[in-house]
Amino acid sequence: MYVTLLLHLALAGLSSSFPAPGAATEDLHNDKTLNLGGSAGASVPPETIPDYVLEFAPLVHLFSGEQFWPCDIAEHLEHVTPYLNYTPIGASSRSFNLTNLVKLNEYNNGRFVYLKSDDNVEERPDWLGGEKNIPDETEKSFGNVPGSTLRTQRPLTKGDGGQVHGGRSDAPAVLVVVDKGNGIVDAFWFFFYSYNLGNLVFNIRFGNHIGDWEHTLIRFYHGKPEYVFLSEHYFGQAYTYEAVEKMGKRVSQQPAPSDIEGLSKKPVIYSAVGTHAMYATPGGHPYILPLGLLHDQTDRGPLWDPALNTHTYTYNHTSDTLRASTLTPSSPIEWFYFNGHWGDKVYPLDDSRQYEFAGEYHYVTGPLGPRFKHLGRRKLCQGRYTDPCVIREWLPSENSLDEIWEAERAGDGEDWKGDERDPPSLGDGNEIMS
């Protein structure tokens, strides 16, 4: 029982100062890697994603009144031009794609490169809204991701024997699987939107930005899902897997009636309108900025099954090596290493679209990519190792005010600051600057 408790603490990323006989004694809260003595990826080829990762892939309820839907990162690049701070680099938006975006790191290591929209975002061009990517619940095929080996939708089975189909979006999600050794596997599901619509304070909107990366992390231990982390702005919330809502486990064929019970295992998460912050329940979700109280809003809008269309990768977090998985072997990897921002730099105050109040801006800087989301984290939550990471064992009631997040500010693509977010290959002194 003592060893079981220690493993539970280690999986959650919590520190333990009481060693058990034969158990690992590393301080998992302060070390640079989560390592219980095993070697990552030792038993399977490094490009292989375990079947259970897709079996327990999340389902996402997008907001029913959403205006800015999931977008394809490849199409996003067709509508932006790289800038070095506020100066165009001299290449048209058509010059860069997912296979050569990393070349922008030649400009000051990419640290001050921004992918600026070719259009005035306030005119709401079609590509910004992604309406064509609303999940289609009648679609049966797996994606138009080159090299995909999955071709048919496997039905989701509810506990009553009925079927639930999450819809397929034409905007591929991004799955990055990180084997951290000794049976611990982190599955990061990334969702991209070309635009983030900020929330209102006193009927004034703050925090808009071009490009928006959100993610959900599911942590497995020996193939069993143990924990879920949901990104919310530059913070987030963590839950035990047992706590979150579930809808139906994906199965390869219709199970026998005797096997139906207990199949409701797939996590259900909710994407907030405009900001796309991820929550475990529908309803209102308040958080505090210095200038006032804001609310994210979620509901049971279109149900998205990201596993039906996704770029799939494995990642070695110690060597900073990304590989296209055997599921989608043709998925490009070069874009992942782009060190810059996926949207405009914060607009100056002499831009007619910009305003500032109490240190908050109408338009803020676009975000960094998935490589800067602390993929090597030991604890479940993103952020500094010294930051608290509370893992909830229950869901809050809808529109609950029991817990209100207090945030420092709205912007800079909602990336949290700190060296620990940067991949190891950048090295000391090469941190990405906003």
C-alpha positions as CSV (number, residue, x, y, z in Angstrom):
1,M,0.0,0.0,0.0
2,Y,2.9,2.3,0.8
3,V,4.5,1.8,-2.6
4,T,1.1,2.3,-4.3
5,L,0.7,5.7,-2.6
6,L,4.2,6.7,-3.6
7,L,3.5,5.8,-7.2
8,H,0.2,7.8,-7.1
9,L,2.1,10.9,-5.9
10,A,4.8,10.4,-8.6
11,L,2.2,10.1,-11.4
12,A,0.5,13.3,-10.3
13,G,3.9,15.0,-10.2
14,L,3.8,15.7,-6.5
15,S,6.9,15.6,-4.4
16,S,7.5,12.9,-1.8
17,S,10.1,13.2,1.0
18,F,9.4,9.8,2.5
19,P,11.3,6.9,0.8
20,A,9.9,3.4,0.7
21,P,12.0,0.3,0.5
22,G,12.8,-0.4,-3.2
23,A,11.0,2.6,-4.4
24,A,12.4,5.6,-6.4
25,T,13.4,8.4,-4.1
26,E,13.9,11.3,-6.6
27,D,12.2,14.5,-5.8
28,L,9.7,14.6,-8.7
29,H,8.7,18.2,-7.9
30,N,12.1,19.7,-8.4
31,D,14.0,17.5,-10.8
32,K,14.1,18.3,-14.5
33,T,12.5,15.1,-15.7
34,L,9.9,12.7,-14.5
35,N,12.0,9.5,-14.2
36,L,11.1,6.5,-12.0
37,G,13.9,4.4,-13.2
38,G,12.6,3.3,-16.6
39,S,13.8,4.3,-20.0
40,A,11.4,6.1,-22.3
41,G,10.4,4.1,-25.3
42,A,12.6,1.1,-24.6
43,S,10.1,-1.6,-25.4
44,V,8.5,-0.3,-28.6
45,P,9.8,1.6,-31.6
46,P,9.9,5.3,-30.9
47,E,7.4,6.1,-33.7
48,T,4.7,3.8,-32.2
49,I,1.7,5.2,-30.4
50,P,0.0,2.7,-28.0
51,D,-3.5,1.7,-29.0
52,Y,-4.9,2.9,-25.6
53,V,-4.0,6.5,-26.4
54,L,-6.6,6.6,-29.2
55,E,-9.0,4.4,-27.2
56,F,-9.2,7.1,-24.5
57,A,-8.9,10.2,-26.8
58,P,-11.0,13.1,-25.6
59,L,-14.3,14.3,-27.1
60,V,-14.7,18.1,-27.2
61,H,-18.0,20.0,-27.0
62,L,-17.4,23.2,-28.9
63,F,-19.7,26.1,-28.0
64,S,-23.0,26.3,-29.8
65,G,-22.7,30.0,-30.5
66,E,-19.0,29.9,-31.4
67,Q,-17.7,32.2,-34.2
68,F,-14.1,31.0,-34.4
69,W,-13.9,27.3,-35.0
70,P,-11.0,24.9,-35.2
71,C,-8.6,25.7,-38.0
72,D,-6.0,23.8,-40.1
73,I,-2.4,25.0,-39.2
74,A,-1.4,24.5,-42.9
75,E,-4.2,26.8,-44.1
76,H,-3.4,29.4,-41.4
77,L,0.1,29.7,-42.9
78,E,-1.4,30.7,-46.2
79,H,-2.8,33.9,-44.7
80,V,0.1,35.2,-42.7
81,T,3.4,36.9,-43.4
82,P,6.5,36.5,-41.1
83,Y,7.6,39.7,-39.4
84,L,10.7,40.4,-37.3
85,N,9.0,42.4,-34.6
86,Y,7.2,45.0,-36.8
87,T,9.3,44.6,-39.9
88,P,8.3,42.2,-42.7
89,I,11.0,39.6,-43.3
90,G,10.6,40.0,-47.1
91,A,8.9,36.7,-47.8
92,S,5.3,36.3,-48.9
93,S,2.9,34.2,-46.9
94,R,3.0,31.6,-49.7
95,S,6.8,31.0,-49.1
96,F,6.3,29.1,-45.8
97,N,4.5,26.0,-45.0
98,L,4.6,23.1,-42.5
99,T,7.7,21.6,-44.1
100,N,9.9,24.7,-44.0
101,L,8.5,27.0,-41.3
102,V,11.6,26.2,-39.2
103,K,13.7,28.3,-41.6
104,L,12.3,31.4,-39.9
105,N,14.6,30.5,-36.9
106,E,17.4,31.9,-39.0
107,Y,16.2,35.3,-38.0
108,N,17.5,35.9,-34.4
109,N,16.8,32.2,-33.6
110,G,13.1,32.9,-34.4
111,R,12.7,34.6,-31.0
112,F,11.1,37.8,-32.4
113,V,9.4,36.3,-35.4
114,Y,5.6,36.8,-35.7
115,L,3.2,35.4,-38.2
116,K,1.2,38.5,-39.0
117,S,-2.2,38.3,-40.6
118,D,-2.4,39.4,-44.2
119,D,-6.0,40.6,-43.6
120,N,-7.4,43.2,-41.2
121,V,-8.8,40.8,-38.6
122,E,-11.6,43.2,-37.7
123,E,-13.0,42.5,-41.2
124,R,-13.4,38.8,-40.1
125,P,-12.1,37.0,-43.2
126,D,-13.5,33.5,-43.7
127,W,-10.2,31.7,-42.9
128,L,-10.2,33.3,-39.5
129,G,-13.5,31.9,-38.4
130,G,-13.0,28.3,-39.7
131,E,-16.7,27.8,-40.1
132,K,-16.1,25.0,-42.7
133,N,-14.4,23.0,-40.0
134,I,-17.4,22.6,-37.7
135,P,-17.4,18.9,-36.9
136,D,-19.6,16.8,-39.2
137,E,-21.2,14.1,-37.2
138,T,-22.1,12.1,-40.3
139,E,-18.5,11.8,-41.5
140,K,-17.1,8.2,-41.3
141,S,-13.5,8.5,-42.6
142,F,-10.3,9.3,-40.8
143,G,-9.0,12.5,-42.0
144,N,-7.2,13.9,-44.9
145,V,-3.9,13.8,-43.1
146,P,-1.3,12.4,-45.6
147,G,-0.2,8.9,-44.7
148,S,-3.0,8.1,-42.3
149,T,-3.5,4.4,-41.8
150,L,-6.9,4.7,-40.0
151,R,-9.7,4.8,-42.5
152,T,-13.0,4.1,-40.7
153,Q,-14.7,5.6,-37.7
154,R,-15.0,3.2,-34.9
155,P,-18.3,3.8,-33.1
156,L,-18.5,5.2,-29.6
157,T,-20.6,3.0,-27.4
158,K,-22.8,4.3,-24.6
159,G,-23.5,2.2,-21.5
160,D,-27.1,1.7,-22.6
161,G,-26.0,0.0,-25.8
162,G,-26.7,3.0,-28.1
163,Q,-24.0,4.7,-30.2
164,V,-22.6,8.2,-29.9
165,H,-20.6,9.6,-32.8
166,G,-18.3,12.5,-32.2
167,G,-18.0,14.6,-35.4
168,R,-15.0,14.8,-37.6
169,S,-13.5,18.3,-38.3
170,D,-11.5,19.2,-41.5
171,A,-9.1,20.9,-39.2
172,P,-6.6,18.3,-38.0
173,A,-5.8,18.2,-34.3
174,V,-2.2,17.5,-33.2
175,L,-1.4,14.5,-31.0
176,V,2.0,14.4,-29.3
177,V,2.8,11.3,-27.2
178,V,5.6,11.5,-24.7
179,D,6.8,8.2,-23.1
180,K,8.4,9.2,-19.8
181,G,9.5,5.8,-18.7
182,N,8.4,3.1,-16.3
183,G,4.9,2.9,-17.7
184,I,4.2,6.6,-17.6
185,V,2.9,8.0,-21.0
186,D,1.6,11.5,-21.5
187,A,-0.8,12.1,-24.5
188,F,-1.0,15.8,-25.4
189,W,-3.9,16.7,-27.6
190,F,-3.4,20.1,-29.2
191,F,-6.2,22.1,-30.8
192,F,-5.5,25.1,-33.1
193,Y,-7.8,28.1,-33.8
194,S,-6.7,31.0,-36.1
195,Y,-8.3,33.6,-33.8
196,N,-8.9,34.0,-30.1
197,L,-11.7,36.4,-29.2
198,G,-11.1,37.8,-25.7
199,N,-13.6,38.3,-23.0
200,L,-15.5,41.4,-21.9
201,V,-14.9,43.5,-18.8
202,F,-17.4,46.3,-18.3
203,N,-18.5,45.7,-21.9
204,I,-15.0,46.3,-23.1
205,R,-13.1,43.4,-24.8
206,F,-9.6,42.5,-23.9
207,G,-7.1,39.8,-25.0
208,N,-7.9,39.2,-28.7
209,H,-5.0,37.5,-30.6
210,I,-4.2,35.8,-33.9
211,G,-3.5,32.1,-33.5
212,D,-4.6,30.1,-30.5
213,W,-3.2,26.8,-29.2
214,E,-5.1,24.9,-26.6
215,H,-4.4,21.5,-25.2
216,T,-5.5,18.6,-23.1
217,L,-3.1,16.2,-21.4
218,I,-4.1,12.6,-20.5
219,R,-1.5,10.8,-18.3
220,F,-1.4,7.0,-18.5
221,Y,0.2,4.5,-16.2
222,H,0.7,1.1,-17.8
223,G,-2.0,1.8,-20.3
224,K,-4.6,3.1,-17.8
225,P,-5.7,6.7,-17.9
226,E,-5.0,8.3,-14.5
227,Y,-5.2,12.1,-14.8
228,V,-6.4,14.8,-17.1
229,F,-5.1,18.4,-17.5
230,L,-7.1,21.1,-19.3
231,S,-5.4,24.3,-20.5
232,E,-7.2,27.5,-19.6
233,H,-5.5,30.7,-20.8
234,Y,-2.0,30.4,-19.3
235,F,-3.2,28.3,-16.3
236,G,-5.5,25.3,-16.2
237,Q,-7.1,22.6,-14.1
238,A,-6.2,19.0,-13.3
239,Y,-8.4,16.1,-12.5
240,T,-8.2,12.4,-11.7
241,Y,-9.5,10.5,-14.7
242,E,-12.3,9.0,-12.6
243,A,-13.6,12.5,-11.8
244,V,-14.2,13.8,-15.4
245,E,-17.3,13.2,-17.4
246,K,-17.2,10.3,-19.9
247,M,-19.3,9.4,-22.8
248,G,-18.3,6.2,-24.5
249,K,-15.2,4.2,-25.2
250,R,-14.2,3.8,-28.8
251,V,-14.2,0.1,-29.8
252,S,-13.2,-1.7,-33.0
253,Q,-16.4,-3.5,-33.3
254,Q,-19.8,-3.7,-31.6
255,P,-19.3,-5.4,-28.2
256,A,-21.4,-8.3,-26.9
257,P,-24.2,-7.1,-24.6
258,S,-22.4,-8.6,-21.6
259,D,-19.4,-6.3,-22.3
260,I,-21.4,-3.1,-22.6
261,E,-21.3,-2.2,-19.0
262,G,-18.3,-0.2,-18.0
263,L,-17.4,1.0,-21.6
264,S,-18.2,4.6,-20.8
265,K,-14.6,5.7,-20.5
266,K,-13.8,8.5,-22.9
267,P,-13.3,11.9,-21.3
268,V,-15.6,14.7,-22.4
269,I,-14.3,18.3,-22.3
270,Y,-15.7,21.7,-23.1
271,S,-14.2,24.5,-25.2
272,A,-15.1,28.0,-24.1
273,V,-16.7,30.4,-26.6
274,G,-14.1,32.8,-28.2
275,T,-11.2,32.0,-25.9
276,H,-11.3,28.2,-26.4
277,A,-10.1,27.6,-22.9
278,M,-10.9,24.0,-21.9
279,Y,-13.1,23.0,-19.0
280,A,-14.5,19.9,-17.5
281,T,-18.1,21.1,-17.2
282,P,-20.6,23.2,-19.2
283,G,-21.6,26.6,-17.8
284,G,-19.9,29.7,-16.6
285,H,-16.3,29.8,-15.5
286,P,-15.2,33.0,-13.8
287,Y,-11.6,34.2,-13.4
288,I,-10.1,37.4,-12.2
289,L,-7.8,39.9,-13.8
290,P,-6.5,43.1,-12.1
291,L,-9.1,45.1,-13.9
292,G,-12.1,42.9,-13.0
293,L,-14.0,39.6,-13.2
294,L,-14.3,37.8,-16.5
295,H,-16.3,34.7,-17.5
296,D,-15.6,31.9,-19.9
297,Q,-18.8,30.1,-21.1
298,T,-19.1,26.5,-22.3
299,D,-22.1,24.4,-23.4
300,R,-23.0,21.1,-25.1
301,G,-22.5,22.4,-28.6
302,P,-21.2,20.4,-31.6
303,L,-19.3,17.3,-30.4
304,W,-15.8,17.0,-31.9
305,D,-13.9,13.8,-32.0
306,P,-10.3,14.9,-32.7
307,A,-9.0,11.4,-33.1
308,L,-10.8,11.2,-36.5
309,N,-8.4,13.7,-38.1
310,T,-5.1,14.4,-36.4
311,H,-1.4,14.7,-37.0
312,T,0.1,12.1,-34.7
313,Y,3.6,12.3,-33.3
314,T,5.9,10.9,-30.6
315,Y,8.3,13.1,-28.8
316,N,11.5,12.5,-26.7
317,H,11.4,15.4,-24.3
318,T,15.1,14.9,-23.2
319,S,16.5,15.1,-26.7
320,D,13.8,17.4,-28.1
321,T,13.1,14.9,-30.9
322,L,9.8,14.8,-32.7
323,R,8.8,11.9,-34.9
324,A,5.8,11.3,-37.1
325,S,4.1,8.2,-35.8
326,T,3.3,5.1,-37.7
327,L,-0.4,6.2,-37.8
328,T,0.4,9.3,-39.9
329,P,3.9,8.8,-41.1
330,S,3.8,11.6,-43.6
331,S,2.8,14.3,-41.1
332,P,5.4,17.1,-41.3
333,I,7.6,17.8,-38.3
334,E,9.5,20.9,-39.3
335,W,6.8,23.3,-38.2
336,F,7.1,22.0,-34.7
337,Y,10.6,23.5,-34.3
338,F,9.5,27.1,-35.3
339,N,10.6,29.2,-32.3
340,G,8.3,32.2,-33.1
341,H,4.7,33.2,-32.6
342,W,1.7,32.0,-34.5
343,G,0.1,35.4,-34.7
344,D,0.7,39.2,-34.8
345,K,2.8,41.0,-32.3
346,V,0.8,43.2,-29.9
347,Y,-0.5,46.1,-31.9
348,P,1.1,49.5,-31.0
349,L,-1.2,52.1,-29.4
350,D,-1.1,54.2,-32.5
351,D,-3.0,51.4,-34.4
352,S,-6.6,52.4,-34.5
353,R,-7.6,48.8,-33.5
354,Q,-5.7,49.0,-30.3
355,Y,-6.5,50.3,-26.8
356,E,-5.1,49.8,-23.3
357,F,-6.6,50.0,-19.9
358,A,-5.1,49.1,-16.5
359,G,-2.2,47.3,-18.3
360,E,-4.6,45.1,-20.4
361,Y,-4.7,45.4,-24.2
362,H,-7.5,44.9,-26.8
363,Y,-5.0,43.0,-29.0
364,V,-2.2,41.0,-27.5
365,T,0.7,38.9,-29.0
366,G,0.0,35.5,-30.7
367,P,1.1,32.3,-28.9
368,L,4.1,30.1,-29.2
369,G,3.6,26.6,-30.5
370,P,3.2,23.1,-28.8
371,R,6.9,22.7,-28.3
372,F,6.7,25.5,-25.6
373,K,3.9,23.9,-23.6
374,H,6.2,22.1,-21.2
375,L,6.0,18.7,-22.8
376,G,8.6,17.3,-20.4
377,R,6.6,18.3,-17.3
378,R,6.7,16.0,-14.4
379,K,3.6,17.3,-12.6
380,L,0.3,17.4,-14.4
381,C,-0.1,21.2,-14.6
382,Q,1.7,23.5,-17.0
383,G,3.7,26.2,-15.4
384,R,6.6,26.4,-13.1
385,Y,7.6,23.5,-10.9
386,T,7.2,25.7,-7.9
387,D,3.6,26.6,-8.8
388,P,0.9,24.6,-7.1
389,C,-0.9,21.9,-9.0
390,V,-4.2,20.9,-7.3
391,I,-5.6,17.7,-8.7
392,R,-9.4,17.5,-8.2
393,E,-11.2,14.3,-7.5
394,W,-14.7,15.7,-8.3
395,L,-16.3,18.0,-10.8
396,P,-17.6,21.5,-9.8
397,S,-21.3,22.1,-10.3
398,E,-22.3,24.0,-13.4
399,N,-21.8,27.8,-13.0
400,S,-20.1,27.2,-9.6
401,L,-18.5,30.2,-8.0
402,D,-16.7,28.0,-5.4
403,E,-13.4,28.4,-7.2
404,I,-12.4,31.5,-9.1
405,W,-9.0,31.7,-10.8
406,E,-7.0,34.8,-10.2
407,A,-4.8,35.6,-13.2
408,E,-2.0,38.2,-13.5
409,R,-2.9,39.5,-17.0
410,A,-4.7,38.5,-20.2
411,G,-2.2,38.5,-22.9
412,D,0.9,37.6,-24.9
413,G,-0.9,34.7,-26.5
414,E,-1.7,33.5,-23.0
415,D,1.7,31.9,-22.7
416,W,3.0,31.5,-19.2
417,K,6.5,32.9,-18.6
418,G,9.5,31.0,-17.4
419,D,12.5,29.1,-18.6
420,E,10.9,25.8,-17.8
421,R,8.5,26.1,-20.7
422,D,11.3,26.1,-23.2
423,P,12.5,22.8,-24.8
424,P,16.0,21.6,-23.6
425,S,17.7,22.1,-27.0
426,L,17.4,25.9,-26.7
427,G,19.9,25.9,-23.9
428,D,20.7,28.5,-21.3
429,G,20.4,32.1,-22.5
430,N,18.2,31.2,-25.5
431,E,14.8,31.5,-23.9
432,I,12.0,32.6,-26.2
433,M,11.1,36.2,-25.5
434,S,7.6,37.7,-26.1
